[in-house]
Structures are given as structure tokens and as C-alpha cells.
Amino acid sequence: ASVAHGEMLEPQAASLARQLCGAEVGARVGGYPKADELGPRPSLVQKAEQAVSAPEAKPIKGVPVAEFRARCDLIFEKFDRDKDGSLLFEELVALMDAGGRRIDEFSAYSSLCGRLGCDPRLGLGRKDVYKLFEKAPQAVWE
């Protein structure tokens, strides 16, 4: 590859990128071509018009998803005392105690983390709290 002022020329960079990473990356390096082997590329406006809206999510615990998550976020904020973005053992103990489900042992906390798919050393993040309340009995939520 030839070099001009210490850099590859754009067509050469695009060619090298296509060889190393495939056509899509090469197209990005060399600018998007107006057409490819599939025909003319649609504009971003055309793509946006063709986009299908996401299907409406089913309510969780009888409330719309956005409201469910907003409620969970409020609960999370209340019990994340150190504001580190995760609920560790002591914080989860307080949360569960407030909901009438006492956790006394670290092993119970660790087991709960395992069921939710999170690491007990890192604590429960927001998504884990969403899962916790999704799996909780309806009576706990109300």
C-alpha cells in the first residue's frame, strides 16, 4: 500500500479494510457506496419509514412496563443507600425486610443472586431488581 504523508489514501484504506474485515467495514472506511450487489442503498429516511414499531410489551404485575420499571427504580433508589448502583447484602436485607420477606443469612442472599443471574459480590443492579419483582408474588408487589 502506498503512503501519502504517513497515511493510506482513502481508496487503499477501504480496500484493505474490506480484505481484513469484510465488505461492510470497508464500505464504512471508504464512504458508503450508493449501491451494492443488492441494488441501491435506501436513505436513512427510507429506512426510518420502513422500520416497524416494536410490539407493545405486555403489562407486568398488571401495570404497563414503563410504570413497573419506574416503580422499581424508585424502590431501588430508596434502598441503594451508598448510591453505587447496586444493592449489596445489607441493602437487600433492608429491601426484603420492608417487603415482609426477611433475609438473615448471606447464603440466602447469595442464593437469590444466583437465581436472578447476578454475582453476589457485585450485588443486584436495576435489571436484577426488575427480575426480582417480576418473579415475586403479586401480593408482594401490591
Secondary structure by P-SEA (a helix, b strand, c coil): cccccccccaaaaaaaaaacccaaaaaaaacccccccccccccaaaaaaaccccccccccccccaaaaaaaaaaaaaaacccccccccaaaaaaaaaaaccccccaaaaaaaaaaacccccccccaaaaaaaaaaccccccc
